[in-house]
């Protein structure tokens, strides 16, 4: 970790030169307008820890939207403005740069969204969750690179501690309880002793948070590199049972999460797979409670539900030498991610082999003849067409036929048998 207070050379090492050039240019524009511009929050923490971070947060003492508009003209980036909040996001290459006006926040009641007012940088840092996230770097020419660390964030990074800035932090915003566990586990830090005491005291405050915000926190947990670590810690500190009393974070769950990362799961589905693994041991009723409590959206809810339903197929799938057509009939119609959940959750090699076969191959098998072809061959229009198509698929799956010609022959035979 760099020891100096001026971090301009550290910024140079940490960020690519086009981005350093951009920050210097925006700092100069800000100064010209009479504003102060700072890099704040997670990126400052990660810069000091030398962990990569592609999301830059800029705080402006001044008109953040106007500055973002000027900054956008320096790049080829895409600017999205939220006038109501006085914020803007500039997307540029693989970078995302947020501009916000420095603000103070007050909470009318625990769990409410904060009342926001323009404020100084110092107020803006004080409203933040943890000391390690409450540092800023000055970007104005003349003081470029100067670290502003009013709350001991750098010392806490060195001591590897997650520490709140004040007593009421978790009361104001109990989502910070989950955030504390995320940072602790992600960075391999510890909760500072008083912070841990306050966290334990404020666990009931988790009930003041809206379903959508709680779900969002859980989604962020599930995006971590090793969410099981956060969940285990949440279990230990009784945060997980507050989410739902039936949730457990056992060694089995950790092993399943690890296995999920080892099989090839599309990145976009990994969080749903984790969620379904977390809820896998629940009863149907507990699962439905969980879905409605957290307002789990359609796609993820489908994966959670299908994973439960698939439990009824596991006995069959454990059978040795199961015909591919039977595997197909058992597994078709379920969300693909739920298949991965079942494959990861099972201890039976036969089950995971059969699911793997279906997922990687069988589900794509279909006859080459279409319904129209069958009608031309003499199959009566109506439900019989579908039945023939399914029979053709089954025959293909089981290797009884392999070509279009063979399909024609077998259809002719079936028609003759029917008379
Ligand atoms: N913040 C906060 N309280 C919250 C959420 C956010 O004080 N409940 C502040 C923190 O200072 C945080 C900043 O807002 O650094 C940005 O939030 P976010 O993007 O969620 O976090 P990052 O620090 O960027 O961390 P991460 O690496 O997890 O994205």
Boltz pocket constraint, residues with backbone or C-beta under 6 A from the ligand:
constraints:
  - pocket:
      binder: B
      contacts: [[A, 40], [A, 41], [A, 42], [A, 43], [A, 55], [A, 57], [A, 127], [A, 128], [A, 129], [A, 130], [A, 133], [A, 134], [A, 173], [A, 175], [A, 176], [A, 179]]
      max_distance: 6.0
